Amino acid sequence: MSSTELPSVPPTSVLPKAVAVRVAEGERLRSVGLPGTTLTVRSRPPTREGLAPALFVHGLGGSSQNWSALMALLDGVVESEAVDLPGFGDSPPPDDGTYSVTAHARAVIRYLDAADRGPVHLVGNSLGGAVSTRVAAVRPDLVRTLTLVSPALPELRVQRTALPTGLVGLPGVAALFSRLTRDWTAEQRVRGVLALCYGDPGRVSPEAFRYAVQELERRLQLPYFWDALTRSTRGLLSAYTLGGQHGLWRQAERVLAPTLLVYGGRDQLVGYRMAQRAVRTFRDSRLLTLPEAGHVAMMEYPETVATAFRELLAETASAASKG
C-alpha cells in the first residue's frame, strides 16, 4: 500500500457498533441486503393507498437525513424513501470498495429492482444528482420523473469555493486533512460544512445544529468514514473526465423523464450559471431558481421545493391524462 493511501478498511462484520442513527418522528429505517452491498433505507409510511413511490438520493458526505424535512412535506403526495449510499449514513461500505458514480448508480438500480417499486419519482442532490442522472439515462423504465437539486454535473470553470472539496479526492489529502484537523471539535466541523453548503447558515435551527453535530460525532467513529468520502470524491471527479456516451452531460441528453432542476444563487459548490446549460440539455425540463439558497435547497427551503415538486407531478399527470 502506498504511503499516500488511506489504511485498508476492516470487513463490515468486525466494524464497531456506533451510536444509533437519528430517526425523525414518522420515519423508520430498515437495512436491505443487495448483491455486493447493503443499503439503509429511510421511509415514511404512506398516508393512503395508491401513492406513487419516490426515492431520494443524497449528496457527497450527506445521508438520507438530508431529505427528512422535504419527505415530511410530501406526505399524501408520494410514498417516500431515501437511501444511504454505500459508506454513508448508516450503510456499510460496498463489498468491493468501489465508490464511483457508476457504482453508486448500480446500488440504486439494484435496490429499485429488488424492491420492485419502479418507476419512481427520483430525486437527487449534488453527487446524488449525478447518480440519479445516470440511473435515469441507463434505466428509463425505473424513473417516472427526475428532480435534481444542485446536481454535480461537470463544469468547465469550477468555482474557487469548490476546489477544497475536490482536493479531498487526491491521494493522501484526506489523510493529511484528518491529521491537521484532529483537534477540531464536531461543532467546528459542522459550522464549516454549513458555511459551505447553506446560502444562510442562520436558517439552521439550534435543534437541527445539535442533531448534525451528534450525527457527525457518530460518523467520525466509523473507521471507513474518510475512505468513503475520499473515494466518492475521487469517483465523482473521474466521472467528470469521462467522454462519449458515458459522459454525464451526454447521459443527461438521454433522459426521457420530465425533469425539475433546482439551483441556488449562493451555491458555493455547483455554479448557478450551470442552470441554463442544464435546462438546454435535459429534453423535458423546468427550472426553479432560488437566489438566496445554497447547495442544499431542499433543506433550506423545503416548502418551496415541495411546491415545485407537487407542480411537476400535477403537470406530468395532466399530460398523461391527455394522452
C-alpha positions as a Markdown table, in Angstrom:
| # | Residue | x | y | z |
|---|---|---|---|---|
| 1 | Met | 0.0 | 0.0 | 0.0 |
| 2 | Ser | 1.3 | 3.4 | -0.9 |
| 3 | Ser | 2.1 | 5.7 | 2.0 |
| 4 | Thr | -0.3 | 8.3 | 0.5 |
| 5 | Glu | -3.3 | 6.0 | 0.5 |
| 6 | Leu | -5.7 | 5.6 | 3.4 |
| 7 | Pro | -5.3 | 2.4 | 5.5 |
| 8 | Ser | -7.4 | -0.5 | 4.5 |
| 9 | Val | -10.9 | -0.7 | 6.0 |
| 10 | Pro | -11.8 | -3.6 | 8.2 |
| 11 | Pro | -14.5 | -6.0 | 7.0 |
| 12 | Thr | -18.0 | -4.9 | 7.7 |
| 13 | Ser | -18.5 | -7.9 | 10.1 |
| 14 | Val | -15.9 | -6.6 | 12.5 |
| 15 | Leu | -16.8 | -2.9 | 12.5 |
| 16 | Pro | -17.6 | -1.4 | 15.9 |
| 17 | Lys | -21.3 | -0.6 | 16.6 |
| 18 | Ala | -21.7 | 3.2 | 16.5 |
| 19 | Val | -24.3 | 5.3 | 18.2 |
| 20 | Ala | -27.8 | 4.8 | 16.8 |
| 21 | Val | -28.8 | 6.9 | 13.8 |
| 22 | Arg | -31.5 | 9.5 | 14.5 |
| 23 | Val | -34.9 | 8.7 | 13.1 |
| 24 | Ala | -37.4 | 11.6 | 13.0 |
| 25 | Glu | -41.0 | 11.3 | 14.0 |
| 26 | Gly | -42.9 | 9.4 | 11.4 |
| 27 | Glu | -39.8 | 7.8 | 9.9 |
| 28 | Arg | -38.5 | 4.3 | 10.0 |
| 29 | Leu | -35.2 | 2.7 | 9.0 |
| 30 | Arg | -34.5 | -0.7 | 7.5 |
| 31 | Ser | -31.5 | -2.5 | 6.2 |
| 32 | Val | -31.7 | -4.1 | 2.7 |
| 33 | Gly | -29.2 | -6.7 | 1.6 |
| 34 | Leu | -28.3 | -6.5 | -2.1 |
| 35 | Pro | -25.6 | -8.1 | -4.3 |
| 36 | Gly | -22.3 | -6.5 | -3.3 |
| 37 | Thr | -23.7 | -4.0 | -0.8 |
| 38 | Thr | -26.2 | -3.4 | 2.0 |
| 39 | Leu | -28.3 | -0.2 | 2.0 |
| 40 | Thr | -30.1 | 1.5 | 4.8 |
| 41 | Val | -33.4 | 2.9 | 3.7 |
| 42 | Arg | -35.3 | 5.7 | 5.5 |
| 43 | Ser | -39.0 | 5.8 | 4.8 |
| 44 | Arg | -42.3 | 7.4 | 5.8 |
| 45 | Pro | -45.4 | 5.2 | 5.9 |
| 46 | Pro | -47.8 | 6.1 | 3.2 |
| 47 | Thr | -50.8 | 8.1 | 4.4 |
| 48 | Arg | -53.1 | 6.4 | 2.0 |
| 49 | Glu | -53.1 | 3.6 | -0.6 |
| 50 | Gly | -52.2 | 4.2 | -4.2 |
| 51 | Leu | -49.4 | 6.8 | -3.8 |
| 52 | Ala | -46.7 | 6.8 | -6.4 |
| 53 | Pro | -43.2 | 5.8 | -5.0 |
| 54 | Ala | -40.4 | 8.4 | -4.7 |
| 55 | Leu | -36.7 | 7.7 | -4.0 |
| 56 | Phe | -34.3 | 10.4 | -2.7 |
| 57 | Val | -30.5 | 10.2 | -3.1 |
| 58 | His | -28.3 | 12.4 | -1.0 |
| 59 | Gly | -25.1 | 14.2 | -1.9 |
| 60 | Leu | -21.4 | 13.8 | -1.1 |
| 61 | Gly | -20.9 | 13.5 | 2.7 |
| 62 | Gly | -24.6 | 13.5 | 3.3 |
| 63 | Ser | -27.1 | 10.9 | 4.2 |
| 64 | Ser | -30.8 | 10.1 | 3.9 |
| 65 | Gln | -31.4 | 12.5 | 6.8 |
| 66 | Asn | -30.9 | 15.4 | 4.3 |
| 67 | Trp | -34.3 | 14.6 | 3.0 |
| 68 | Ser | -36.3 | 14.4 | 6.2 |
| 69 | Ala | -37.9 | 17.9 | 6.0 |
| 70 | Leu | -38.9 | 17.5 | 2.4 |
| 71 | Met | -40.2 | 14.0 | 2.8 |
| 72 | Ala | -42.5 | 15.1 | 5.6 |
| 73 | Leu | -43.9 | 17.8 | 3.4 |
| 74 | Leu | -44.7 | 15.3 | 0.7 |
| 75 | Asp | -46.9 | 13.0 | 2.9 |
| 76 | Gly | -50.0 | 12.3 | 1.0 |
| 77 | Val | -48.3 | 13.2 | -2.3 |
| 78 | Val | -45.8 | 10.3 | -2.7 |
| 79 | Glu | -44.6 | 7.3 | -0.8 |
| 80 | Ser | -41.2 | 8.5 | 0.2 |
| 81 | Glu | -38.0 | 6.5 | 0.7 |
| 82 | Ala | -34.4 | 7.8 | 0.9 |
| 83 | Val | -31.3 | 5.7 | 0.7 |
| 84 | Asp | -28.0 | 6.0 | 2.4 |
| 85 | Leu | -25.5 | 5.4 | -0.4 |
| 86 | Pro | -22.8 | 2.7 | 0.4 |
| 87 | Gly | -20.4 | 4.0 | 3.0 |
| 88 | Phe | -22.6 | 6.9 | 4.0 |
| 89 | Gly | -25.2 | 7.4 | 6.7 |
| 90 | Asp | -25.9 | 4.0 | 8.2 |
| 91 | Ser | -24.9 | 2.0 | 5.1 |
| 92 | Pro | -21.7 | 0.0 | 5.4 |
| 93 | Pro | -19.0 | 0.2 | 2.7 |
| 94 | Pro | -19.6 | -1.8 | -0.5 |
| 95 | Asp | -18.0 | -5.2 | -0.7 |
| 96 | Asp | -15.6 | -4.2 | -3.4 |
| 97 | Gly | -14.7 | -0.8 | -2.0 |
| 98 | Thr | -15.8 | 1.0 | -5.3 |
| 99 | Tyr | -17.3 | 4.4 | -4.9 |
| 100 | Ser | -17.6 | 5.6 | -8.5 |
| 101 | Val | -20.7 | 7.4 | -9.7 |
| 102 | Thr | -21.5 | 4.2 | -11.7 |
| 103 | Ala | -21.1 | 2.0 | -8.6 |
| 104 | His | -23.5 | 4.3 | -6.6 |
| 105 | Ala | -26.0 | 4.3 | -9.5 |
| 106 | Arg | -25.7 | 0.5 | -9.7 |
| 107 | Ala | -26.6 | 0.3 | -6.0 |
| 108 | Val | -29.7 | 2.5 | -6.5 |
| 109 | Ile | -30.7 | 0.4 | -9.6 |
| 110 | Arg | -30.3 | -2.9 | -7.6 |
| 111 | Tyr | -32.4 | -1.5 | -4.8 |
| 112 | Leu | -35.2 | -0.4 | -7.2 |
| 113 | Asp | -35.1 | -3.8 | -9.0 |
| 114 | Ala | -35.2 | -5.7 | -5.7 |
| 115 | Ala | -37.9 | -3.6 | -4.2 |
| 116 | Asp | -39.9 | -3.7 | -7.5 |
| 117 | Arg | -41.0 | -0.1 | -6.8 |
| 118 | Gly | -40.3 | 1.4 | -10.2 |
| 119 | Pro | -40.9 | 3.6 | -11.9 |
| 120 | Val | -40.3 | 6.1 | -9.1 |
| 121 | His | -40.1 | 9.8 | -8.8 |
| 122 | Leu | -36.3 | 10.0 | -8.5 |
| 123 | Val | -34.8 | 13.0 | -6.5 |
| 124 | Gly | -31.1 | 13.6 | -6.2 |
| 125 | Asn | -28.9 | 16.3 | -4.7 |
| 126 | Ser | -25.2 | 17.1 | -5.6 |
| 127 | Leu | -23.5 | 13.7 | -6.0 |
| 128 | Gly | -26.9 | 12.2 | -5.8 |
| 129 | Gly | -28.0 | 14.3 | -8.7 |
| 130 | Ala | -25.2 | 12.9 | -10.8 |
| 131 | Val | -26.1 | 9.4 | -9.7 |
| 132 | Ser | -29.8 | 10.0 | -10.4 |
| 133 | Thr | -29.0 | 11.3 | -13.9 |
| 134 | Arg | -27.1 | 8.2 | -14.7 |
| 135 | Val | -29.9 | 6.0 | -13.4 |
| 136 | Ala | -32.5 | 7.9 | -15.4 |
| 137 | Ala | -30.3 | 7.6 | -18.6 |
| 138 | Val | -29.5 | 3.9 | -18.4 |
| 139 | Arg | -32.7 | 2.6 | -16.9 |
| 140 | Pro | -35.6 | 4.9 | -18.0 |
| 141 | Asp | -38.0 | 2.2 | -17.1 |
| 142 | Leu | -37.3 | 2.9 | -13.4 |
| 143 | Val | -37.8 | 6.7 | -13.4 |
| 144 | Arg | -41.2 | 8.4 | -13.7 |
| 145 | Thr | -39.9 | 11.9 | -13.1 |
| 146 | Leu | -36.5 | 13.3 | -12.2 |
| 147 | Thr | -35.8 | 16.1 | -9.7 |
| 148 | Leu | -32.2 | 17.4 | -9.4 |
| 149 | Val | -31.2 | 19.8 | -6.6 |
| 150 | Ser | -27.8 | 21.4 | -7.5 |
| 151 | Pro | -26.7 | 18.3 | -9.5 |
| 152 | Ala | -22.9 | 17.7 | -9.6 |
| 153 | Leu | -22.5 | 17.7 | -13.3 |
| 154 | Pro | -19.2 | 18.7 | -14.9 |
| 155 | Glu | -18.2 | 22.4 | -15.1 |
| 156 | Leu | -15.5 | 23.8 | -17.3 |
| 157 | Arg | -14.8 | 26.6 | -14.8 |
| 158 | Val | -15.1 | 25.3 | -11.3 |
| 159 | Gln | -15.8 | 27.8 | -8.6 |
| 160 | Arg | -12.9 | 28.6 | -6.3 |
| 161 | Thr | -15.0 | 27.8 | -3.3 |
| 162 | Ala | -15.5 | 24.2 | -4.6 |
| 163 | Leu | -11.8 | 23.5 | -5.1 |
| 164 | Pro | -11.0 | 22.4 | -1.5 |
| 165 | Thr | -13.8 | 19.8 | -1.7 |
| 166 | Gly | -12.4 | 18.4 | -4.9 |
| 167 | Leu | -8.9 | 18.2 | -3.4 |
| 168 | Val | -10.2 | 15.7 | -0.9 |
| 169 | Gly | -10.2 | 13.2 | -3.8 |
| 170 | Leu | -6.5 | 13.5 | -4.3 |
| 171 | Pro | -4.3 | 10.6 | -2.8 |
| 172 | Gly | -3.2 | 11.4 | 0.7 |
| 173 | Val | -5.1 | 14.7 | 1.0 |
| 174 | Ala | -7.9 | 13.3 | 3.2 |
| 175 | Ala | -5.4 | 11.6 | 5.5 |
| 176 | Leu | -3.4 | 14.8 | 5.8 |
| 177 | Phe | -6.6 | 16.8 | 6.4 |
| 178 | Ser | -7.6 | 14.3 | 9.1 |
| 179 | Arg | -4.3 | 14.7 | 10.9 |
| 180 | Leu | -4.3 | 18.5 | 10.6 |
| 181 | Thr | -7.8 | 18.8 | 11.9 |
| 182 | Arg | -7.7 | 16.1 | 14.6 |
| 183 | Asp | -8.2 | 18.7 | 17.3 |
| 184 | Trp | -11.2 | 20.3 | 15.7 |
| 185 | Thr | -14.5 | 19.7 | 17.5 |
| 186 | Ala | -17.5 | 18.3 | 15.8 |
| 187 | Glu | -19.2 | 21.7 | 16.3 |
| 188 | Gln | -16.4 | 23.4 | 14.4 |
| 189 | Arg | -16.6 | 20.9 | 11.6 |
| 190 | Val | -20.4 | 21.2 | 11.3 |
| 191 | Arg | -20.2 | 25.0 | 11.2 |
| 192 | Gly | -17.7 | 24.8 | 8.4 |
| 193 | Val | -20.0 | 22.4 | 6.4 |
| 194 | Leu | -23.0 | 24.7 | 7.0 |
| 195 | Ala | -21.0 | 27.8 | 5.8 |
| 196 | Leu | -20.1 | 25.9 | 2.6 |
| 197 | Cys | -23.5 | 24.3 | 1.9 |
| 198 | Tyr | -26.1 | 26.9 | 3.0 |
| 199 | Gly | -26.8 | 30.2 | 1.5 |
| 200 | Asp | -27.6 | 31.4 | 5.0 |
| 201 | Pro | -26.4 | 29.1 | 7.8 |
| 202 | Gly | -28.5 | 31.2 | 10.2 |
| 203 | Arg | -31.6 | 29.3 | 8.9 |
| 204 | Val | -30.4 | 26.2 | 10.7 |
| 205 | Ser | -32.3 | 25.9 | 14.0 |
| 206 | Pro | -30.4 | 25.1 | 17.2 |
| 207 | Glu | -32.1 | 21.8 | 17.4 |
| 208 | Ala | -31.0 | 20.9 | 13.8 |
| 209 | Phe | -27.5 | 22.0 | 14.5 |
| 210 | Arg | -27.4 | 19.8 | 17.6 |
| 211 | Tyr | -28.6 | 16.8 | 15.6 |
| 212 | Ala | -26.0 | 17.5 | 12.9 |
| 213 | Val | -23.2 | 17.5 | 15.5 |
| 214 | Gln | -24.4 | 14.3 | 17.0 |
| 215 | Glu | -24.5 | 12.6 | 13.6 |
| 216 | Leu | -21.0 | 13.8 | 12.7 |
| 217 | Glu | -19.7 | 12.5 | 16.0 |
| 218 | Arg | -21.2 | 9.2 | 15.2 |
| 219 | Arg | -19.8 | 9.0 | 11.7 |
| 220 | Leu | -16.3 | 10.1 | 12.8 |
| 221 | Gln | -16.2 | 6.9 | 14.9 |
| 222 | Leu | -16.6 | 4.8 | 11.8 |
| 223 | Pro | -13.2 | 3.5 | 10.5 |
| 224 | Tyr | -14.3 | 3.9 | 6.9 |
| 225 | Phe | -15.6 | 7.5 | 7.2 |
| 226 | Trp | -12.7 | 9.2 | 5.4 |
| 227 | Asp | -12.2 | 6.4 | 3.0 |
| 228 | Ala | -15.8 | 6.6 | 1.8 |
| 229 | Leu | -15.6 | 10.4 | 1.5 |
| 230 | Thr | -12.3 | 10.3 | -0.3 |
| 231 | Arg | -13.1 | 7.6 | -2.8 |
| 232 | Ser | -16.6 | 9.0 | -3.6 |
| 233 | Thr | -15.0 | 12.4 | -4.3 |
| 234 | Arg | -12.4 | 10.7 | -6.5 |
| 235 | Gly | -15.2 | 8.8 | -8.2 |
| 236 | Leu | -17.1 | 12.0 | -8.9 |
| 237 | Leu | -14.0 | 13.7 | -10.3 |
| 238 | Ser | -13.3 | 10.7 | -12.5 |
| 239 | Ala | -16.9 | 10.9 | -13.8 |
| 240 | Tyr | -16.2 | 14.5 | -14.9 |
| 241 | Thr | -13.4 | 13.3 | -17.2 |
| 242 | Leu | -15.4 | 10.6 | -19.0 |
| 243 | Gly | -16.3 | 11.4 | -22.6 |
| 244 | Gly | -18.5 | 9.8 | -25.2 |
| 245 | Gln | -21.8 | 8.1 | -24.2 |
| 246 | His | -20.6 | 7.7 | -20.6 |
| 247 | Gly | -20.1 | 11.4 | -20.0 |
| 248 | Leu | -22.7 | 12.9 | -17.6 |
| 249 | Trp | -23.8 | 15.6 | -19.9 |
| 250 | Arg | -24.2 | 13.1 | -22.7 |
| 251 | Gln | -26.3 | 10.9 | -20.4 |
| 252 | Ala | -28.4 | 14.0 | -19.4 |
| 253 | Glu | -29.3 | 14.4 | -23.0 |
| 254 | Arg | -30.7 | 10.8 | -23.0 |
| 255 | Val | -33.0 | 11.3 | -20.0 |
| 256 | Leu | -36.6 | 10.9 | -21.1 |
| 257 | Ala | -38.3 | 11.6 | -17.8 |
| 258 | Pro | -39.8 | 15.0 | -17.1 |
| 259 | Thr | -37.1 | 16.8 | -15.1 |
| 260 | Leu | -37.3 | 19.5 | -12.4 |
| 261 | Leu | -34.0 | 21.4 | -11.9 |
| 262 | Val | -33.4 | 23.4 | -8.7 |
| 263 | Tyr | -30.4 | 25.7 | -8.4 |
| 264 | Gly | -29.3 | 28.1 | -5.6 |
| 265 | Gly | -27.9 | 31.5 | -6.3 |
| 266 | Arg | -25.5 | 31.2 | -3.3 |
| 267 | Asp | -24.3 | 27.7 | -4.1 |
| 268 | Gln | -20.6 | 27.5 | -3.5 |
| 269 | Leu | -20.2 | 24.0 | -4.9 |
| 270 | Val | -22.3 | 24.0 | -8.1 |
| 271 | Gly | -22.2 | 27.1 | -10.3 |
| 272 | Tyr | -25.5 | 28.9 | -10.6 |
| 273 | Arg | -24.6 | 29.6 | -14.2 |
| 274 | Met | -24.9 | 25.9 | -14.9 |
| 275 | Ala | -28.7 | 26.1 | -14.6 |
| 276 | Gln | -29.2 | 27.3 | -18.1 |
| 277 | Arg | -27.0 | 24.6 | -19.6 |
| 278 | Ala | -28.9 | 22.0 | -17.7 |
| 279 | Val | -32.2 | 23.4 | -18.9 |
| 280 | Arg | -31.0 | 23.2 | -22.5 |
| 281 | Thr | -29.6 | 19.6 | -22.0 |
| 282 | Phe | -32.4 | 17.8 | -20.3 |
| 283 | Arg | -35.0 | 17.5 | -23.0 |
| 284 | Asp | -38.2 | 17.8 | -20.9 |
| 285 | Ser | -37.1 | 20.2 | -18.2 |
| 286 | Arg | -38.4 | 23.1 | -16.0 |
| 287 | Leu | -36.2 | 25.3 | -13.7 |
| 288 | Leu | -36.6 | 26.6 | -10.2 |
| 289 | Thr | -34.0 | 29.1 | -9.2 |
| 290 | Leu | -33.7 | 30.2 | -5.6 |
| 291 | Pro | -31.4 | 33.3 | -5.4 |
| 292 | Glu | -30.8 | 33.0 | -1.6 |
| 293 | Ala | -30.3 | 29.3 | -1.4 |
| 294 | Gly | -27.0 | 27.4 | -1.3 |
| 295 | His | -26.2 | 23.8 | -2.2 |
| 296 | Val | -29.0 | 22.1 | -0.3 |
| 297 | Ala | -32.2 | 23.9 | -1.2 |
| 298 | Met | -34.3 | 21.0 | 0.0 |
| 299 | Met | -33.0 | 21.7 | 3.5 |
| 300 | Glu | -33.0 | 25.5 | 3.4 |
| 301 | Tyr | -36.3 | 26.0 | 1.5 |
| 302 | Pro | -38.2 | 22.6 | 1.8 |
| 303 | Glu | -41.6 | 24.2 | 1.4 |
| 304 | Thr | -40.6 | 25.9 | -1.9 |
| 305 | Val | -39.0 | 22.7 | -3.3 |
| 306 | Ala | -42.0 | 20.7 | -2.2 |
| 307 | Thr | -44.4 | 23.1 | -4.0 |
| 308 | Ala | -42.3 | 22.8 | -7.2 |
| 309 | Phe | -42.2 | 19.0 | -6.9 |
| 310 | Arg | -46.0 | 18.8 | -6.5 |
| 311 | Glu | -46.4 | 21.1 | -9.6 |
| 312 | Leu | -44.1 | 18.7 | -11.6 |
| 313 | Leu | -46.3 | 15.8 | -10.6 |
| 314 | Ala | -49.5 | 17.6 | -11.4 |
| 315 | Glu | -48.1 | 18.7 | -14.8 |
| 316 | Thr | -47.0 | 15.2 | -15.8 |
| 317 | Ala | -50.3 | 13.7 | -14.6 |
| 318 | Ser | -52.2 | 16.2 | -16.7 |
| 319 | Ala | -50.0 | 15.5 | -19.7 |
| 320 | Ala | -50.5 | 11.7 | -19.2 |
| 321 | Ser | -54.3 | 12.1 | -19.0 |
| 322 | Lys | -54.3 | 14.0 | -22.3 |
| 323 | Gly | -52.6 | 11.0 | -23.9 |
